Amino acid sequence: MLDVAPQELLVVAIVALLVIGPKDLPKAMRFVGKWVGKARAVARQFRSGIDTMIRESELAELEKQWAAENERIMREHPPTPSLPAPQPEHFASDEIAADAAPVMVEQPALLPEDAAAEPAPAKPKRTRKPKVATPDEPQS
């Protein structure tokens, strides 16, 4: 892109020192630095916009390829008809009456009886160390 050799940069610095002067050179460098920063920000924004457009176009192309491949697979392997839905008469049993009362079932125990009866062990309390009095402090 821009190829500036160290010798060229030295020549530009000497010319700037002679033309602008040592008094105004820091202000000029600050001004140039601000404009270079703005130019870099614009270039970064432009590049990210271009990258986004490229990414979107690649995704659109991949989506088209996926749709074409999916269509090809569906043509080669058509979906098979699903199994028929089960009929209610298959489930009805002669032994169970339709209007019979529901049967109550006992709830299973989640914990064994031994574990439920034992309380969790308590943590021992921490004891404080006695404060050692220094010679400057009075003892209380």
C-alpha positions in Angstrom: 0.0 0.0 0.0 2.1 2.9 1.2 5.7 2.0 1.5 7.7 4.7 3.3 11.4 3.9 3.8 13.2 5.2 6.9 15.3 7.5 4.8 12.2 9.1 3.2 10.7 9.5 6.7 13.9 11.2 7.9 13.8 13.7 4.9 10.1 14.5 5.6 10.9 15.1 9.3 13.8 17.5 8.4 11.7 19.4 5.9 8.9 19.7 8.4 11.2 20.9 11.1 12.6 23.6 8.7 9.3 24.7 7.2 7.1 24.6 10.3 9.7 25.3 12.9 10.5 23.7 16.3 7.9 25.8 18.1 4.8 24.8 16.1 6.0 21.2 15.2 4.2 19.5 18.2 0.9 21.2 17.3 1.3 20.1 13.6 2.2 16.5 14.6 -0.9 16.4 16.9 -3.0 17.7 14.0 -1.6 15.2 11.6 -2.1 12.4 14.2 -5.8 13.2 14.6 -6.3 13.2 10.8 -4.4 9.9 10.4 -6.6 8.4 13.2 -9.8 9.6 11.5 -8.5 8.1 8.1 -7.8 4.8 9.8 -11.2 4.7 11.4 -12.9 5.4 8.1 -10.8 2.7 6.4 -11.6 0.2 9.2 -15.4 0.9 8.9 -15.2 0.6 5.1 -13.3 -2.7 5.3 -15.8 -4.1 7.9 -18.7 -3.1 5.6 -17.1 -4.9 2.6 -16.4 -7.9 4.8 -20.0 -8.0 5.9 -21.3 -7.8 2.3 -18.9 -10.6 1.3 -20.0 -12.8 4.2 -23.7 -12.2 3.4 -23.2 -13.1 -0.3 -21.3 -16.3 0.7 -24.1 -17.2 3.1 -26.7 -16.7 0.3 -24.7 -18.8 -2.1 -24.3 -21.6 0.5 -28.1 -21.4 1.2 -28.8 -21.9 -2.5 -26.4 -24.8 -2.7 -28.0 -26.3 0.4 -31.5 -25.9 -1.1 -30.4 -27.6 -4.3 -28.8 -30.5 -2.5 -31.8 -30.9 -0.3 -34.1 -30.9 -3.4 -31.8 -33.6 -5.0 -31.9 -35.8 -1.9 -35.7 -35.4 -1.7 -36.1 -36.5 -5.3 -33.8 -39.5 -4.9 -35.4 -40.6 -1.6 -39.1 -39.6 -1.5 -40.6 -39.7 1.9 -42.3 -43.0 2.8 -46.0 -42.9 3.9 -46.2 -42.9 7.7 -47.8 -45.8 9.6 -51.6 -45.6 10.1 -52.8 -44.1 13.4 -53.7 -46.7 16.0 -57.4 -47.4 16.3 -59.1 -47.1 19.7 -60.6 -50.6 19.5 -57.1 -52.1 19.6 -56.5 -50.6 23.0 -59.8 -51.5 24.6 -59.7 -54.7 26.6 -62.6 -56.8 27.6 -61.3 -57.3 31.1 -61.3 -53.5 32.0 -64.5 -51.7 32.1 -64.6 -48.3 30.6 -66.3 -46.7 33.6 -64.0 -48.3 36.3 -62.7 -46.1 39.1 -59.0 -45.1 38.9 -56.5 -47.2 40.8 -54.4 -45.5 43.5 -50.7 -46.2 43.4 -48.3 -45.7 46.3 -45.6 -43.0 45.7 -42.1 -44.4 45.5 -39.6 -43.3 48.2 -36.9 -41.0 46.9 -34.4 -41.6 49.7 -33.6 -44.8 51.5 -35.0 -44.9 55.1 -31.5 -44.9 56.7 -30.4 -41.8 54.9 -33.6 -39.9 55.6 -33.4 -40.5 59.3 -29.8 -39.3 59.8 -29.2 -35.6 60.0 -26.3 -34.0 58.2 -23.2 -33.7 60.3 -22.7 -30.2 61.6 -19.7 -28.1 60.8 -17.4 -27.4 63.8 -17.4 -23.8 64.9 -14.2 -21.8 64.3 -12.6 -20.5 67.4 -10.9 -17.2 67.5 -7.3 -16.8 68.3 -6.7 -14.7 71.4 -5.4 -11.3 70.6 -1.9 -10.7 71.7 -1.3 -7.3 73.3 1.6 -5.3 72.1 3.6 -3.2 74.5 2.0 0.0 73.0 -1.6 -1.1 73.6 -3.1 -1.4 77.1 -4.5 -4.8 78.0 -8.2 -5.0 78.6 
